[in-house]
Amino acid sequence: MISAFFSFITRAIILNPMAIIGIVIGAYCMHTYTLEALKILAMSPYIWGGLFAIALLYACLFQHVYYLNSKQIDWWATIKSSFTHLITIVIAIVLTCIIIFAYNYAFADKLDAYLRYKKSN
């Protein structure tokens, strides 16, 4: 059971370049921007276009989809698979942001300092 969990983590997260890109982007955003800025970034079409461009580039360069029993590339299926890569990036970004947010507020130091500041004013 535990070995299956570790093999899932190794196979699905560590060896998946789209998940690694999402983790890096999520960590960078959480350490650089505030929550309000992240909401604005999430609504920006340029961000979504950039993420889709990364997913499409990865799908076209490395993850070709071939026709059945053939050596020809099915370009339409390859482009459609880029949406799966986009979803992988977005899920990795969101989960990374949630984990970092939970870690930052799990120890109540910031909350305690905030409440003391509010009480003194």
Residue, then its C-alpha position, 0 to 999 in steps of 0.5 A: m500500500i505504501s509502496a503504491f503511494f510512493s510509486f504514484i508520487t514518483r510517476a505522477i508528480i516527480l516525473n511529469p514535467m507539467a506538474i513540475i512546471g505547475i509546482v514552480i509557478g505556484a510556489y513563485c506566485m505564492h511567495t511573490y504576490t498577495l492573494e488579491a494579486l493572485k485573483i487578478l492574475a487568475m482572471s487574466p487571459y494572458i496568463w491562461g494563454g501563456l499556460f496553454a502555450i506551454a502545454l501546447l508546446y510540450a504536447c507538440l514537441f514531446q507527447h505526440v499522439y499517433y494514429l492506431n497501428s501507424k507511424q503518422i502523428d495525429w495532430w488533432a489528437t495531439i492538440k486536444s491532449s494539450f488541454t489535458h496538460l493545461i489542466t495538469i498545470v492548473i491543478a498543480i498550481v492550485l494545489t501548491c498555492i493551497i499547501i503553501f497558504a496552509y503552511n503559512y497559517a498553520f502555525a498561527d504566528k501571523l494570525d496572533a501578530y495580526l490579532r495583537y495589532k488589531k487589539s492595540n489599535 
